[in-house]
Amino acid sequence: MVCACAERRLLDQELLDRALRGDGVTVVQDLCACAAHRDPLLREFARQPSPKVFACHPRAVRALFVQSGAPLSDDVEIVNIGKVSGDTPDNPRPVRGWPPWFPVIDKQRCINCGQCLDFCLFGVYEKDESGQVRVVNPSNCKNNCPACARICPEAAIIFPKCGEPPINGAEIDDAVAVRANIKLNIDEMLGDDVYGALNARKQKRRHLLDEKKIEKALAERDRWETNRE
């Protein structure tokens, strides 16, 4: 499988062209979009014997397949053909009318602390029946905002289209330096009282989500009354 990264074009064009010339290649225009829409193609691909993926950082690719409901086995080969410079282009081309910018979670690093859930104001994260934090509303994410990844204490949140390591899924070589940087980010965004700040954001998120529910209900009522007339 080859991801063409059609929306952000973050792959090395020469390496991408070489991968596209392979025999029997399955091409997806944008792996992030496929994962967000839980495209059945990814599930079918994950079942194949010894599959090979040409895309971006392996951590990001594996997390995207988990997001799609089709986790990859350990024997899958993932070839990183991303650009050395991961700068995000100024003119991304939305795939399916929506820029597929959203977080995925590296389950190998996640400790399920819930800080991302409390921090996000847009309802991107929720907990499932087992209490595990999941990305359930990817399209709610604010485009080009990786703030929740900056405060994750384990650097477990990945934005594959972000140009900044390790947020983009790059391997973490210096965990001490990463955690120090996360601490600086937390202090800058939340201040000294981290838990108080997160609780305040949680209450604000609930208020915003309640407002959206009310707006949706009013819109549905208006549509019903219009159809009745």
N, C-alpha and C positions, 0 to 999 in steps of 0.2 A: 504494500500500500504506500502511495506517495501523497503527502499533503501538499497542495499547490500554494497554500497560504494566500489565497486570492484576495483576502480583505486587507491585510497589512503588508504582505510581500516582505517578510522577514527572513526569507531563505536565500542562500547563495544561489544566484541564477545558474551559474555553470554546473554546480552540483545537482541542482534541481533538474536541469535539462538532461544530465547524464542519467539520473534516476528514472526519468520519464521514458528513456529509450529502452528500458529493460523489457524483457519478454513477460507477457501476461500481467502487466502492471494494473492495479486498481488505483484510480486517481480520485481523490476527494478534493473538491475545490477549497474547502476550509475545514480542517479537523475540529477546530473549536466549535464551529457552527453545527457540525454533525453531532458532536458530543452534547451540546446544549439541547438539540432537538431529539436526542436519543435515537439517532438514525439506525434502523435495523441492519444496515450494511456493516456497521462496526461490530455488531454481535456476530454476524456471519463470518466476518474476517477473523475475529478472535478465536473461533472454533477451528480454523484451518491448522493443519500440522506445520509447525515451525514457520510461523508467519514472520515477515520482515517489514518494518516501517521506516520510511524516510520522512523525517519531519524535523522537529526542533529538539530541545533537551529531553532526554529519556524520562526524567522525573515528571516533566509536564505531560508527556505523551501518555505515560501510565496513569496519571491522575485524570486525564481526559477520558480514557477508556473506562475508568471506574465511574466517572460522572455519567457516562452513557449507559451504564448498567452492564458493561461487557469487559470486566477486568482481564488484562493480559496475563498469560502464564509466564513463568520465569524464563522459559526458553525462547521467548520472542526476542529477535534482534532489532534494536532501535538505532538507526543511524542518524546522528545529528547533522543536518545540512544547513543549519542556521548561519546567518551572517556572523562574522567575527564581531562586528558592531551591531548591537541589537536596537539601534535607533528606530523609533516608531515613525513611519512616514506621516507627513502633515496632511495627506489627502487619502485616508483609508477609504476603500470602496465597500460599503455595507453589503453583506451577504444576506440574501432573502429579506432585504429591507431593514435589517437590524444589525448593528455592529456587534459581532459576537465577542464582547469584552465582558468577562466574568471570572470569578475565582474558581479554582479547583483545589482539592485538599490532598496533600501527600499523607496518606494514611500511615506510612511508616514513621512519620515524625509527629503526627498529631497526637496530643495528649488529652483532647476533648475538654479543654479548660473552659470553652465557651466565650472567650473574650471577643472573638470575631462576631458571634451572634449578638452579644451585648453592644458592640461598637457600631455595627452596621445599622443605618437608619432606614434602609430601603427594603427590608424583608427578604434579603437574598438567602439568609441562612435560617434553618429551623432544626429542631431536634426530632429524630424519628422515634418510633415506639420504644426502641431500646435505649434512648437517651443520647444517641450519637448525633453530633452536629453534622448536618448535610447542607449542600448547596441545592436548594429546591426551587428557587426563582431566579435563574441566571439572568433573565432579561430585565430584572429590576435593577441590576447593578448600574451604577453611574459610570458612563463611558470615560475611560482613561483615569479612573480613580483606583489606585491600589492601596488605599490607606489602611484597610484591615490587615493586609499582608505586612505592613510595616510594624504593627504592634503584636503580631503573633509571636509568643515567646519561644517557639520552636522552629520558626521559619517554615511552617508547614503549609502555608497558603501560597498558591502559585497563580500568577496571571501570565499565561503563556505568551501573550502579546505585549507584555511589558519589556522595555529594553534594559531593565536594571536587574543584575544578579544579586542575590539568588531568587528574587521575586519571580523571575522568568522561568524558574525551574532548573537553573544551573546547579551543578553539584556544589555542596558546601564543604570547602576545604578547611576553613578556619572557623569552627563553631564558636570559639570564644569571641572573635572579632564580630561575628554576626550578632551574637547575643548582646554585645556591648552597644552595637548600633541600634538594635531593637530597643534597648533601654533608653537610649537618647531619643528615639522616636516617641516612645511612650511618654517620657517626661515632657517633650515638646507639645504633644497633642492632648495629653490628659492631665498633666500637672502632677503634684505630689500625691493627691488622693485618687489613686487609680480606680479603686473600687467604687468610690463615690461618683466619679466621672462616668464610669461605665453604667452605673445604675441610673444616672440622669439620662444618659443616651437611650437606655432601655425604655424608660418611661416615655421619652420623646418619640421613639420608634413606634411604640404602641399607639400613641396619640395620632401619629401620621397614618398608620395603617387603619385605625378606626375612621379617620377622615376619608380615606380612600374607599372603605367599605360603604360609608354613607353616600359618597359621590356615585359609586357604582349602583347602589340601590335606587337613588333618585333618577339616574339615567335609565335604568331598567323600567322604572315606573312610568317615566315619560314615554318610552318606546311602547309600552303596553297600552297607555292611554291613546297614543297616536294611532296604533293599529286598530284599537277598538272603534275609533271614529271612522 
